[in-house]
Amino acid sequence: MTSIIPARTAPSRVRPASGPAGPASPRTAPAPLAPRARLLPSLAAVYRAQLSRARVARIPLLFVATFQSVGIMILMRGVVDGGAEARAVVAGSSVLVVAFVALNLLAQYFGQLRASGGLDHYATLPVPPAAVVLGAAAAYASFTVPGTVFTAITGSVLFQLPLTHLWVLVAVVPLSGAALAGLGAALGLLAPRPELATLLGQLGMSAALLLGVLPAERLPGPVGWARDLLPSTYGVEALARSFDARPDWGLIAFFLAVCAAVGVLSLAVATWAYRRAAVR
Amino acid sequence: MCAVRDLVKTYPATRGRRGAPAAPEIRATDSISLDVERGEIFGLLGPNGAGKSTLVRQLTGLMRPDSGSVEVLGHDLVRHPERASRLIGYLGQESTALDELTVALAAETTGRLRGLPVREARAERDAVLEELGLTALAGRPLKKLSGGQRRLACFAAALVGERPVLVLDEPTTGMDPVARRAVWAAVDRRRAERGATVLLVTHNVIEAETVLDRVAVLERGRVIACDTPAGLKEQVAGEVRVELVWRERAPLDVPEVAALRPSAQESGRRWVLRLGPDEARAAVAAVTGGAAFAALDDFTLATPSLEDVYLALGGDAADATKGLVKA
């Protein structure tokens, strides 16, 4: 990450410092560049700054997200009669908290940042685009942890599911969080207007709600395909399988791997979208 | 040190939509050429829409020019816009990226994103907040501060992680005199101690006269003059600025007053005239004696300011009174 001094020397039209203008001596070689910010430290700095916003800006919304999911589970209790469907409802409602915060709120945040010119701040700092996108995405994914855990435990108790394997959330939250946050950031950064970013975030969350919470067997064919396209589906599936008496760990790992792959892809798209939005 | 040659940026015409009328193509910067020397405080002065911000956005790599070259400290920033952030500390007009952070965290995070290790970022943060008198506000979120304080906090963030060039887009907007003084003291210190170069966007003529070494006057995307404030004022040195404020309306029945009217720039009860010394003396004698004096509320005589220079250079009078601030 050291600076690369170009082989080209300064062009001849550099004027010597004149008269009282300054104490400088005439320059012939390009000035040394300040170092770039490296990926991990700047990612950590963005993450920390974003997390500090949580107290003022995000916690009330996290409550909304959690109550929404708990409410949905209580409603669905009258519809589903235990078994696979109950597992799908609990898993879907838990991942819905992630979708609400990581997809919907992050899309809104980046949409507003882009529209208000706030991206200029980052674009004029020597920070890798990936650090800004990943730092914000990681922070938003972190906000979802308490709500997701609370929803999963409440749901397990409501539907009498075993709590034994809920530790799977340790993988489900970051991986589906990465996939959904990347999607949310990309939507926010690509939307030409902030209202559109909000709309797209809401639509994405509605899709996660309908396609994640409703048991897959009851969906008509084409809607089922849409379900397969949505990144949160694989987080939902992984979590749902972990409620089985004897979970199929191979299948769970496969679903989580799909989640991770989609996460890498969507974060890469979001990083590209950031570069595109930052320099106009 | 900073050389701009033939910079052109054209915003394309937009088609009208519901609620938004069609806009014709706009040349925001129209072959601008400038040279800024090292250690200089160089100003860009002009009314709103003159192209000042578009110009600095091109200097800071935020916007690609359609044509022309920008060279800062030997680096071609049109070809390598990503180098701008490693040479230039930029204070833009927007604070939205920092609004929800505390003052201390905004400064520290910005320093870290300028590549400083944690410890150095914190040390510089503390030093800059102390220097600008922000220590007492360090724990407050920017959103909760007044406009001027928020601007000062953003300025603090721009200073953490030192750069040889500072580009400040209207840094003192909304600030009280104490905060303004802190800003200019900090700028001066960086120039005196470290040879920093400062490029300043302003539409405040008084500020421009007092802090700038040289100033480029922009209008409609062109540089219409570039010199020291004193040098610019020499162009209208032979003139005196006469301001007359009438109680209710100008007594046009007095022939001397009626004769002054064609050369006056009127805004409500206030007339501004730029006259030769003899004419000025005659005008003052006419309005302070006889019938006109009863209608006169106040008058001032002054040497010309940069605003008069701007008007004398052919700047649009209507734009000038709206766009330039005199406080």
Interface residues (C-beta under 8 A of the other chain):
Chain A: S3 P6 R8 T9 A10 P11 R13 V14 R15 A17 S18 A21 G22 P23 A24 R27 T28 A29 P30 A31 L33 A34 P35 R36 A37 R38 P41 S42 A45 V46 R48 A49 S52 R53 V56 A57 Q112 L113 S116 G117 G118 L119 D120 H121 Y122 A123 T124 L125 P126 V127 A131 A278 V279 R280
Chain B: M1 A3 R5 D35 E37 R38 G39 E40 R57 T60 G61 L62 M63 R64 E71 L73 G74 H75 D76 H80 P81 E82 R83 A84 S85 R86 L87 I88 Y90 G92 Q93 E94 S95 T96 A97 L98 E100 L101 T102 L105 A106 E108 T109 T110 R112 L113 R114 G115 P117 V118 P141 K143 G161 E162 R163 P164 G195 T197 D213 R214
